[in-house]
Amino acid sequence: MTMPHSLHILLSTTILAGLAAPVLAQSAAQPAAQPAPVAPTVEEAPPEEEPVDVSIPGGQGSEIVVIGKRIPNTVRLSREVVSVLSQADIARSGEGDIAGALKRVTGLSVVGGRYVYVRGLGERYSLALLNGLPIPSPDPLRRVVPLDLFPTSVLASSVVQKSYSVNFPGEFGGGVINLTTRAVPKEAFFSVGGSIGANTATTGQLGYVYSGGRTDWTGFDDGTRGLPAGLRASQDAGRALAVGANFTQSQLQTITSTLANAQTNLVLTNDELPVNWGANMSGGRAWDVGDARIGFVFAGGFSSDWMTKAGKQQLSGGASVGPGNTLQLEADQDFDFVATEFRTVLNGLFSIGAEFGNHKIRFSNLYVNDTIKEARIQAGFDDINVGRDVLLQRNATALFRRQLIDTQIVGEFKWDDLTLDVRGTYANSKRLSPYERFNNYAFSAQFQDFVNDLRSPGQSSLVAFSRLNENVLGGGIDLGYKIRNGAFPVRFTAGYAYSKSDRSSERFDYRYQTNAALPGAVTQQRPDVLLSDFNVFTYGVILNSVSTVAPRYDAGLTVNAGYAQVEMEPTDGVQVVGGMRYEKGRQNVTPVDVFNSNPGSAFNLPTNINRGYWLPAITVTWNFKEDMQLRVAASKTIARPQFRELAPQPYFDTESDRLSFGNQFLTNSELINAEARYEWYFGRDEKLAVGGFFKNIDDPIDAIAFVQGGTFQTTFANAPNARLYGAEIEAQKYFDLDAWGSFFEGRRFLVSANYTYTQSEIRVKAGQTTRFPLSGTTVAATDIFKNGLPLTGQSDHVGNIQLGFQDQDGLSEQTLLFNYASTRAAFRGPSGQPDLVEKPGIRLDLVLRQGFKVLGREIEAKVEGRNLTNTRYQEFQTLNASRVDTNTYVLGRTFQASISAKF
């Protein structure tokens, strides 16, 4: 039967167009959160029906009341193209952080375990919000927050909106990911849980560690790695460490001796690495006080994980003629490596709220501390700098601590047809990396041992200190009004949003040197003895500042935006949402030449981008049958360079083991977006959707690479143009199993699958130019980009399949999860070489969940198996029959068991 026109009006007038509809509440204890304004409840449900609570991040929309036995699908009711991960979806995936869970969403792939690519567009084109508000990133390489920071235990839902609506920020390329924290409970609850796990390539196996501080196991340093006063004074005064006008030899020896040595310098073996474990708890309660309801929710967790990566890192200096008179790549640097990471994550959430009448106020606080302690060894040769016949041994130690503090307040107010929503946030992120140590030894035929004389090629000791601090202030107000007395209902919404980000980042590199040759016996000493106080004062071992372009930079981005949007249903079954946003951004990055190493250089030129944009968007939804609809959307959006992409400060990326620096001459990108999508909702929680999308990008930013001094380095540049297009399909179906016998009574079988096909190409032709970093030289774009190459990070094929049994009367789930992403360009190849290609491959996971009662308490047990296919991480170059493994290592299979109890 055809859906009544009154029901169309009822649904369309309760949801603000262009907003991502999140999840249906999955439990009374943990309803979906409501980060931004909500629309009025249209009418009361009859006594036998329960209203469905649907939160709408970033705009109006609240309870959707449908008369009848069928609950509407929230994705269907959204006026935009969205994908939703509910609490049930997240739980079924078994993932510990939201980055892992999001890779199950149609068209999404996760790169480096942290950064989400939507429809093949890099993380710079994906916007992450927390309860509809901006969040800072603790990663100095990116302004986008790494999503592995957010444990799934503190989130109620995640919504990915792929079509643009003007209530969202204009930096919208692939999509926006809105994370919703848990809200005020409807009834009291308290739960505790724990987990234990192992990895076949790590647990009980040989690994490498270093002592560090006594409290490293907590993720916090005990002061061992505190920056020595002499170094801080040198940095603050702008005096480089060097013998001469700034310091005497004696002063430098004193400063050098104050560094923590053995605790941060000596790599040790651990024959049996420990198991992984974690603990968490959550709770909440609410009270009725007069006509108001006041409550709170809290959650906290701690995890401790080990991971060993063992593999190969190679670098090719160029192609040469090989067998068959064909060009071949040859590894001019070839190292086997083993790296052990010890990662701890501490997180906490506390939220209090009040509901009175149709009004809601919530105050939320989130804290995350994520620390990685790493020890690494390498063995191989470097034919570029040292020679193929010299065996090298390198070791490195580091600690990287990321911290996020986020405070938000949201008010949602409703008076009949008028709604008012206000929100504000303050957030701070930090990244601290003291004592990144590098010690490089070469084998000596004379001594028949590895030596480090601190001066010969391939022999050196270095240490670096870096830190980042970023503050974000944000706020917004939305006003909505519904006009009922016309030919059809119309809802008008207008709003204003403000955000201000301020970042300060610094990195200081130092090299150990001597003014005279060291005795042979001293060069054979291990790093902590070689750099001991005795050698410092006996042989004149001193620290010298390594000259870098910009040891420090300050950056800021201030955005003011206003929008107006209208939602209407001009005829039965057709809903139109359209609006315009004006957004003005002032972005600046100022390099600070602390030691005046490059006076008057273009390296020190600040970047100032001050641009305003009119950004229109329209979406039309045609509900041409009761359970079918067609959406068509078009919009204009932008993408701004990230801070690190603009800063000429060198940065060592531990994930790729590469040196990276920014390009202060980058410009904003502009995107034209269009898509269409057919949706069929043929049953409760069952659907089939098919869609296509197209994007035209002017001045896209792409990663480029080159080799300088035998070191592989990456930077960024604007290509003239790029286009991206593709199609996606997703389907979900449940099969009742009652007919299979008593054992299967009340159970059903889930089949859920999605697939995305994407093609992209950089478009460049003769006569077009771009600006190269540091010098600012204008060069032919064809010298850097090749016409027709895909954008970096884009896989042609991304697919997910979930197969599982579910009990409808209680908690019992057995889910098999399949994930596939085809090869993708990770970096442009240096000096005309082939691109560096990443091969994610096939991943197979198994998650078993079972609920039962013990002494009247609800217990949930979970067993997980990850990467059952034992897929390796692979990044490589190929040319004809040759292959160079730039970064390939074993991941192993991971198994984890966990249990939680409700009280």
C-alpha positions, 0 to 999 in steps of 0.5 A, a space after each residue: 500500500 502507498 504511504 499516506 501523505 500525512 505520514 510523509 509530512 510527519 516524517 519530513 517535518 521532524 528531521 532537518 534536511 542535510 543532517 546525518 541521522 544516527 542510531 536508534 537507541 539500542 538499549 534503555 541504559 545507553 541511548 544515542 547521544 544528541 550533540 546538536 539541536 533537535 526538532 520537536 516531537 511531532 505528536 504523541 504515540 498511542 499507549 501501545 507504541 513506543 516512540 523511536 528516539 533518533 538523535 540528529 548530529 549537528 541539527 534539528 530532529 528528534 523523536 520520529 513517531 510512526 503509527 504501526 508495528 514497523 519501526 522506520 530505518 534511521 538511514 532511510 529517514 535521513 534526508 542525506 546519504 548516510 551510513 550508521 554504526 549503532 551500538 549493536 553494530 559496533 559490538 558485533 564488530 568487536 573492535 576496540 576503537 572506532 577506526 577499526 569499526 568504521 572500516 566495515 562501513 560502505 566506501 570506507 577504508 582505514 589507512 595506518 589503522 588510524 585515518 579513515 578514507 571515504 570513497 578513496 579520498 585521503 584523510 584530509 578530505 574527511 572531517 571528524 566531529 565529536 557530538 557535532 563539534 570540532 576536535 583537535 588532532 595530537 598528530 603533528 603530521 595531520 590536522 585530522 584527528 586519528 580515530 584510533 584514539 576513541 575507544 568504542 566503549 565511550 561512544 553511542 554511535 558513529 554516523 558517516 554522512 557522504 552527501 554535503 548539507 550546509 549545517 556542516 563545516 565546508 571542509 567536506 570532501 569525502 564525508 563527515 564522521 560524527 562520533 556521538 558519546 553516550 548520553 543520560 541513561 533512562 535507568 541506572 546501570 553499572 558494568 565492569 569488564 576485562 580482557 586478555 589477548 595474544 598475537 602469534 607474531 608477538 606474544 611469548 616471542 622475542 622482542 626488543 625493549 628499553 628500560 625508560 622510566 618506572 611508570 612507563 607501563 601507565 603511559 606516563 613518564 616519571 620524569 626520566 625523560 624531562 628536557 634538560 635545563 641546558 637544552 631548554 635554555 638554549 632553545 628559549 634563547 635561540 642559541 644553537 649548541 655549537 662550540 664558538 660564540 654561543 658555548 664553550 667546549 666545557 659548557 657543551 660537555 656539561 649539557 651533554 652529560 645531563 641527558 638521560 642515557 642508559 634508560 633511553 639509549 640501551 635496547 634490550 631483548 625480551 625473550 617472551 613478550 607479555 600478553 595483552 590485557 585491558 579493563 573497563 567500567 561504565 555506569 550511569 543513573 538518573 533521577 526525576 526532580 519535579 518535572 525535570 530528569 537529571 542524570 549522569 553517565 561515566 565510562 573508563 578504561 585502560 589497555 596494555 598491548 604489545 606488537 612486534 613488526 618484523 620485516 624488510 625496508 628497502 629503497 631504490 635509487 633508480 632504475 637500471 637495465 636488467 635481464 632481457 634488456 628491461 628496466 629493473 628496480 634495484 634495492 640500493 638500501 636494504 634493511 631487515 628490521 624488528 620493531 616492538 611497540 608497547 601501547 597503553 591507552 587510558 580513557 575516561 568519559 563523564 557526562 551530566 544532563 538534564 531534561 525538562 519538558 521539551 528542553 535538554 542540556 548536557 555537559 560532557 567531558 572526554 579524556 584520552 591518553 595514548 602512549 607508544 613506547 618503541 624499540 627498533 633494530 635494523 641490519 643491512 646495507 646502504 649503497 647510497 651513503 656507505 657502500 654495499 659491502 659494509 654491514 650496518 646495524 641501527 637501533 632506535 628508541 622512542 616514546 610518543 604520548 598523545 593526549 586529548 581533553 575535550 569539554 562540551 556543553 549542548 543545549 536543545 530547546 523547543 517551543 512548539 514550532 520554534 527550536 533553538 540549539 546552542 553548543 560550545 566546546 574547548 579541547 586541547 591535544 598534545 603530543 610529546 616525544 622526548 628522547 627519540 634516539 638513533 644509534 648507527 654502527 658499521 661493521 669494521 673488518 679491522 676490529 671484526 666488530 660493529 663500531 660507531 666513531 660518531 663521524 664516519 659515514 654510517 656511524 652516528 648517534 642522534 637524539 631529538 625532542 619534539 612536542 605539540 600543543 593545540 587548543 580548539 574553541 568552538 561554538 554554534 547556534 541554530 534556530 529553526 521554525 516550522 510553518 504549517 499553514 501553507 500548501 505544504 509544511 516548510 521548515 526554515 533553519 539558520 545558524 552560525 558556527 565559530 571555531 578557532 584552532 591554535 597550534 604550536 609545534 617544535 622539534 629539535 634534533 641534536 647530533 653527538 660529535 667529537 673534536 678528535 678521533 675516538 680510540 678503537 676500543 671506545 668506538 666498539 662500546 654499546 650506545 649507553 657506554 659510548 655516550 656515558 659521562 666518562 667519555 663525554 668528559 674524557 674524549 670531548 663527546 658533545 651535542 651539536 644542534 642539527 641545522 633544520 629549516 624551522 625547528 618551531 612553527 605556530 599555526 592557527 585557523 579561525 573559521 566563521 560561518 553562517 548558513 540558511 536551509 529550507 526543508 519542504 515536501 512540495 508534493 506527495 513523496 518528494 522531499 527537497 532540502 536546500 541551503 547556502 553556507 558562507 564560510 570564511 577561514 583565516 589560516 596561518 602557519 609561521 615558521 620560527 627560525 629559532 637559531 637564525 640558521 637561514 636568515 632571509 630565506 624563503 624557508 621562513 616565509 609565513 603562510 596566510 590563506 584568507 578566503 571566503 566561499 559560498 557553498 550551496 547544497 541541495 538534496 532531493 529524495 523521491 519516495 516513489 514506493 512505500 519501501 523505495 526511494 531515490 536520492 539525488 544530491 549536489 554541492 560545492 565544498 572545500 578542503 584546506 591544507 593541514 598545518 603540517 602540510 604547510 609547515 617546513 619543519 622536518 618530521 619523522 613519521 614513525 608509521 612509515 619510517 620516513 622524513 616528511 616536511 610541508 610546503 608553505 605554498 599550498 592553496 585550498 582545494 575546491 570540490 564539486 560533488 554529485 551523487 545519486 542513490 537508490 534505496 529499498 527497505 524490504 524488511 525491518 533492518 533489511 535493505 538494498 542500496 545502490 549509488 553512484 558518485 562524482 567529484 571534481 577537485 581543483 588544486 588537490 593536494 597530493 603527497 610526493 616523494 624524493 630521495 636526498 642524501 640517500 634519505 627517502 623524504 616526502 612532501 606535498 604539492 597542489 596538482 592542477 585538477 583531479 576527478 573521482 567517480 565510482 559506485 557502491 552497493 550494500 545489502 543486509 538481510 536476515 533469515 529466520 532459522 526457526 524451521 531448522 529445529 529447536 536448537 535454532 528456535 528464536 535465532 536468525 542468520 545475518 548476511 550483510 555486504 557492501 562493495 565500493 568501486 572507485 576510480 580517480 585520476 590526476 589531470 595535468 597537461 603541458 603549461 600548468 605549474 605548481 610550486 615546490 616546497 621550501 624554495 617556492 620555485 614555480 615548476 611545470 606540474 608535469 615534472 611532479 605529477 603524471 597525467 592519469 595517475 590515481 590519487 594517493 590512498 585510493 583503492 579501486 575496490 573496497 568490500 566487506 561481508 558479515 555473516 552471523 548467527 543472532 539470538 532474538 531472545 537474548 545475547 548470542 552472536 557469532 559473526 564472521 567478518 571479511 574485509 578487502 581493499 585493493 592496492 592503492 598508491 601510498 606515495 608518489 614515486 621519487 625522481 620519476 620512479 613508480 609509485 609506492 603501492 600499499 596492499 591491504 589485502 584480505 582480512 578475516 575476523 571472527 567475533 563470538 558473543 554470548 550472554 548468560 546469568 551468574 547469581 542473577 547478574 548479566 554476564 557477557 563473554 566475548 572471543 575474538 580472532 583477528 587477521 585469521 588470514 595472517 595478511 602481512 602489511 605490504 608497501 612496495 614498488 614494482 617495475 617489470 619483473 622487479 620489486 622493492 619492498 619499501 616497508 613490509 612486515 608481519 602482523 600475525 593473528 590476534 586472539 582475545 577473550 573478554 568478559 563483562 558483568 552488569 550490576 
